[in-house]
Amino acid sequence: MTLDLADIQGLVAFGYSRLRFSSFEFLHIKNRHETKRWLKTLPIEDARSREEKAKADVPVSSTALNVAIGAPGLVKLGISRCELYANFPPEFCGTDDEGAPKNSMGEAIRANVLGDVGTNDPHHWEYGNPKQPTLDLVVLLYAKDETELENLRARWITPAIDSGAVSQIASEKSRIFEDEREHFGFRDGLSQPDIDGIGGATKPSAINPGEFLLGCPDEYGTYSYSPTVNGGHFDFGKFGSYLVIRKLRQDVAGFHHYFQKEAASHGGSVTAGWLAAKCVGRWPSGAPLVRYPQTDPGMEGDNNFEYVGDGKQPIDSDGLKCPIAAHIRRSNPRDSLDEGSVQSRVTVRRHRLLRRGRTFGERPVDPAIDDGKSRGLFFITLQASIRKQFEFVQQTWLNDGKFSRLYESPDPITAPKVSAEIPPSMTIPQDPVRLRLSGMPQFVTTLGGGYFFLPSLSAMQYLCELPDK
């Protein structure tokens, strides 16, 4: 199947790493007609490369703009409730007390799936909160510097607010630091799947596009489900993708304090940096522990590795190099699931996430001191199925304390603290005696988020041309 890259939004193909400054504009629709008229004017970037655009005489911009729509926004823009609930997945739609769609990520049933309990409870969120106006749209802006970003926002967002088309729920600045590290100090965004047909990627290493784009061949040998509208006459989902956004605050001082305390409790036999790397699964440089188990080589992140191998000479099946409970080994188990290395590779390919995350907040002067400022990251993923991909990874691989024969050991970096009586722990396999970290605090807290649909450009045009009711 040939992908029509001119009809796919650019966020699917690009992480926009060259455009380090970004802003995510969360909007609530007030006037359907004015919102449609505004949406028609937006310069949404497509997924063609700069070279392909040059050949087609399409201007290449130094900025980028993408748009995603929440379930409430689709209904406000003209998709009927009946067609929404009949054709879109329930985890995307949500339902309020009056039967209208709402921000489903904040529902109680989703909160239980995602671990949004305690301090993560959606009722505490800055937005996506069940008590707040619905998140109807998110416009994602990218630019090379802050001035250009402000100009982009003034050109396309401010007029829509001033005209009364939409109201602003939140305007979130974010960025990629030059060293590409998140606030805990580790290089981020290394493990990205290649998509067959995008950016020159091909099989067998590339993953079928239907794992990320609707209406395309997937890893099950079928086509990813694509919702239709207008009585089945228009394939609204084709070349679209589901977008997950979560604002996550990082307790940087708590992170450093905990590992310094644990290192001291072991009499100096290990360092705080070594313990933190064991929990992440990589060194701060991005080098994987499975390749470099003792010290950080200071090289750029290596992503071409496995944990088990062909079985003849196991690489790290027992986790002596990279612990089984480590964050990167859970979020992408590669060939290490209990079902065997061959089937594990197949299973993992069906649950991959296309990540487009960014940091927010400034770097602390001293990461070991709490300066009271909020900082963290925007966890952003694209997938063809929220339930099968994002929610599965979150619930089954990250938050489950019994992942891969572990016990009371959820993800040491991202998992919520759900019980004061049984705080999370982390086992670091060692020969001859393992090392165990206990009483681990919660390092990451959810501050907001939502589920959105990133439509194709043709689906966006269809939506904007629907008659007002």
N, C-alpha and C positions, 0 to 999 in steps of 0.2 A: 504494500500500500504506500502510495506517495503522499507525503504530508504537504499540505498547502501552507507553507510557512508564512505567506502573506496574510493568512486568515487567523494565525495563532498569535496571541499576545506575547510580547518579547520576554516577559518574565519567565516563561517556560524554557526559553533557550539561553537566557543570560542571567548571571548573578549580579551584573553591573558592577563588578569589582573596580573598574576604572572610574566609575562614578561613585566616589566614596561617601558623599553626603546625600541623605535621603530624608523624606518626610512622609508619614503615613497619615492621611486625612480621613478620619472617621466621620461620616455624615449621616444626617437624618433627613429624609425627603419630606418637604412641607408642601410643595406644589408640583404635582405630577407633570403638567404641561411644560412648565419652565425648566424642570429637571431634564426632561427629554430633549428640549431644545438646546440646553447646555451640553448634555452628553454628546450630541451630534457634532459639536464643535471641537471636542477634545482630540488632541493629536496622539492617539494611542499607538504606541510603537508595536510593530509586528516582529516576528521571530526570524526574519531574514538577516543574514550577516551584512556587515558593512559593504563587503565586496558585491554581494548579490543586489543590494540596494543601488549601488553605484552603476551596475550594469543595466538596471531597470530605470535609471535616471530618477531615483527616489532620493530626495535630500537626506543626508545623514546628519542627525542632530547631536549636539553635545550634551543633551539632557534626555530623559526618558520618562514616560508616563504610562501607567497601566491602571485598569479599573476592575474591581471585583464587586459583586452585588450579593447582599444577604437575602435570605428567603423573604423577609418582610419587604425588602426593596423590590424583588421581582413582582410581588403582588401589587405593590403600589404603582409599578410601571406598566402593568397590564396583563400579567400572567394570572389567570383565574386561580382562586384557592383550590378548586376541584382538580385542575391540571397540575398544580404544584404538588398536592398531596398524593395524587395518583401516579405521578411520573418521576418525582424527585425522592431521594432516599430519606427516610424518617429522621436520621441523625442530622441531616441538613436543615429540615423544615422547622421542627419544634412547633409547639402549640400553646397559646395562652388560654386563660380561663374562658374566653369568648370564642375560641376556635380559630383565632387568627395566628399566622406564623409569627415566631419570635426568635430571639437569639438563642438557638438551641444549645450552644455550648454551656450556657448558664443554667440549663435545666437540671433538676435534682438527679434525674437518671443519668445524665451525661457526667455530672459532677462525680458520681460514684464510680463511673467507668474511668474517668481521667485522674482521680485522686484529688479532686478539687474540694477538699474538706479542711476543717480547722481554719488555719490562717489563709488557706487557698480558696475558701468558700466564695462562690460568685457574688454573694450579697456584700462582700467586702471590696469588690472590684471597682476600679476607677471607671470602667465602661464595659459593656456586655453584662452589666448588672441587671437582674430580672426586674428591678424597680425603675430602671432608667428608660429613656426613649430607645427605640430599636436601632440597631446598627444596620442601616439600609445600604450604605455604600462605603467602600474604602478606595481612595485614590492614592496610588503609590507613586511618589515623585523621586527622581534621582538626578543628581547634578555633580559636577566636578568640584564645586566649592560652595561655601555657604551663601555667597552673594548670588550666584546663579540659581541656587535653590530657592532663595527668597523671591527672586524675579519670577521663577516658574510658578510659585505658589500665588503670587500677586496677579499673574496673568491668567491663571485658570481656576483657582479655588475662590479667591476673594470675590470676584464678580458673582459667582453662584450664591454665595452667602448674602451679599448685599442685595441681590435681586429678590431674595426670599424664596428661591427655589429649594434651598437646603439650609439646615442649621448645622453648626459645628458641634460635634460631641467631643472630639479630641483632635489635636494636631500634634503628632509625635515626631520629634526630630530623632534621627538615628544616623549611624555612620559605620564605616569600616576603617579601623585604625591602620596606619601604614604598615605595622608589623602583623596585621591580620589576627591579633590576639583578642580574646574576650577578657572580661575584667578579672577572672581568676588567674589570668596570666598564660593561658594555653592557646596555641594557634587553633583557629576554628574553621569550619567549612571545608574540611579536607576530603571527607568521604562522600563524594557526589556520584550518583549513577550516570553513566552515559546512556543517552536515548537513541535508539536506532532511527536514523533519518534526520537527526538534528546535529549540527556542528560537525558533520563528517563522520560521526560515530556509526559503526556497523556491527553486525553480529559476528562472532558469538558473544563477545564480552558485553556489548551494548544490550540494554534491556528493551523489550518491545514497547513501543510508544503508548500502548493501551494501558500501561500501568500508571500513566500520568495524564494522558489525554483521552477524553471520552470518544467512543465510536471508532476506536483503533484496535489493531491486534494486540492482545495482552499475553502474559506468560502462562495462561491457562489453555492457550490454543483457541481462544474465542475472541470476540470483540468486547471491549469494555462497554458497559451499559450507557446509553446516551438517551436522556429524556427528550421526548417530543412534545410539541404543543400544537395548538390549532387543530385539535382532533386527530393528531398523528400526522398531519401534513407537513410540518416543519421540524427538522431535526435540530432542535435548539441546543443540544449538548455537544454536538460534534466539534472536535478540536478545542473544546473547553476543558477546564480543570477545576477541581475543588481546592480552595485556598484556606489554610488554617493559619490564624495569627494568634499568638499568645505573648503578652507582655510579662516577662519574668524578671523579678528583682533578684539580684545576687547579693548575698551577705558576704562581701569580700573580706572584711575584718574578721568575721566569725570563721570563715574558711581558713584563713592563715593562722588564726589563734588556735583552732582545733588541732591542726597538724603540727604546729609547734609544740603544743602541750603533749600530744601523743608521742612525738619524737623524744621529748625530754623524759617521758615516763619509761622509755625503753633504754635509758642509760646512755644515749648517744650512739647506740649501735646502728641506728637508721636516722636519716635526716627528714625534716618536714617536707622538703621537695620530693624526696623519693616516695614517701607515703602518699602525697597528693597525686603523683604520677601513677602510682599503682591503682588509685581509685579512678583516675581518668582513663588510663590505658595507653596514654601517650605522654611523652615529655613535653615541656612547654614549647619547644621548637616545633612540635608536631611529629617528631620521630616516634614510631610505634615501639612499645616495650617488647613486643614479640620478636622484633629484630635487634633491639638495643636494650636488653634487660637491666643493665647495670648503671650506665651513665648516659646523659643527654649528649648526643654527638653534635648538637647545634646545627644540624642540617635542616633543609626544608622537609616538610611532611611527606613521608612515603606512604602510599595507599595501596600498593600492590603486594598484599601479603595475605596469608591464611593462618589458621590456628592449628589445624589437624594435618593437612596435606594429604598425600596419597595413602596414608596408613602404614606404609612400610617403615618410614622414618618420621614418626610424629613430631611436629614442630613444637606444639605447646598444648597438647590435649589436656593436661592436668592444671594448667594455669600457673605454672611456676614462673613464667616470664610475665605474662599478662593475666592477672586474676580473672576467673570466670565472672566475677561480680563487677568487673570494671565497666565504666560507662560505655566506652566504645565497643566493647565485646557484647554488650547487651543490645545496644541500639542497632548494631549491624553484626550479628553473630557469624556471618560469612559461612564457613564450613563446619562450625563447632556445635550445632544443635545435637541433641541426644539421638536423633533419628539416623545419624550417620552422615559422613561428609558429603556424599553425592546428593542425597535427598535434602540435606541442609542447604546446599547451594540453590537448589530448586525452590525451596520454601522461602528463603531470604529474598530471592529475586521477586517474589510475589508480594513482598511487604516493604519494599524500598520507598523512601521519601525523597522528594526533590527539595532540598533545603535552600532557603533564600534569606536566612537570618541576618540581623544586624545588631550592633550594640547601641545602647542609649546611656547617656550620662558621661561625665568626664572621668578620666583616670584619677584615682586618689593619689595624693602626694606620698602617703605612706600606706600601703595596702593593709598593714596590720593594725591601723588605727581607724576606728569608726568615726567618720567626719559628719555623719548624719545625712549625707546626700544620697539620693536614690540613683542607682545605676544597675544595669543588667543587660539583658538582650531581648530582642524581639525574635521569638521562635516562629519561623514562617516556613510552611511546607506546601507543596503542590502534590496532588495525588488524584487518581481516578476514583478512589473510594475512601471516604473519611473513616468508615468503620473498619474496613479491611486493612488499611494501611496506618494512618495516624493513630486511631484509637486502639488498634491491635498492638502496635509497638508500645504505646504508652501503658496500656493495662497489663499486657502479657509478658513483655520483655523488660520494661523499665521498673514498673511499680510492684510487680509480683515478687515477694520475698522468697518464693520457692522456685524462681527461675533456674532451670538447668541444674536441678538437684541441690540447690542452695537452701538455707533455712534462715528465716527472719533476716534476709539480706536483700532488700530492695536496692535500686540504683543509689550508690553512695553520693552522687552529685545532685541529681534532679528529683529524687522521690520525696513525697511529702512525709512529714512525721505524723502518723495517724494514731499513735498510742503513746501516752506518757509512761505507761507501765512497761511497754516493750519497745524501747528505742531501737532504731535500726543499727545493724552491725555490719562489719565488713571483714571477710576472711581473706588474708593474703597467704596463699600456699608457699611454704618454705620447706627446705630439706635440711635438717630432719624435722624441725618443729615449725608449725604454721604460726603466723602472727595474726592476731585478731584485734580489730578496732571496734570498740563498743561505745554505746551512748552517743552515736553520731547525731549532731543537730541537723536541722533543716537548713540547707544552704540557699535554696531557691524558693521564692514565693510568687505565685501567680497574681498579677495585678489587673488583668483584663484580657479580653480576647473575643474571638468570634469565628464562625464558619461562613465562608463566602464562596460564590461561584465566579470563576474567571472565564467569562464567555469568549467565544471567538469574535472576531470583528464583524462577521456577517450576522451572528446572533445578536450582537449589540445593536447593529443597524435595524434588525427586525424588531427588537424591543422598542427602539426609539420611534419606529413608524407605526406601532400599534395605535389604533384610534383611542382617544380618551373616552372613558365611559361616563 
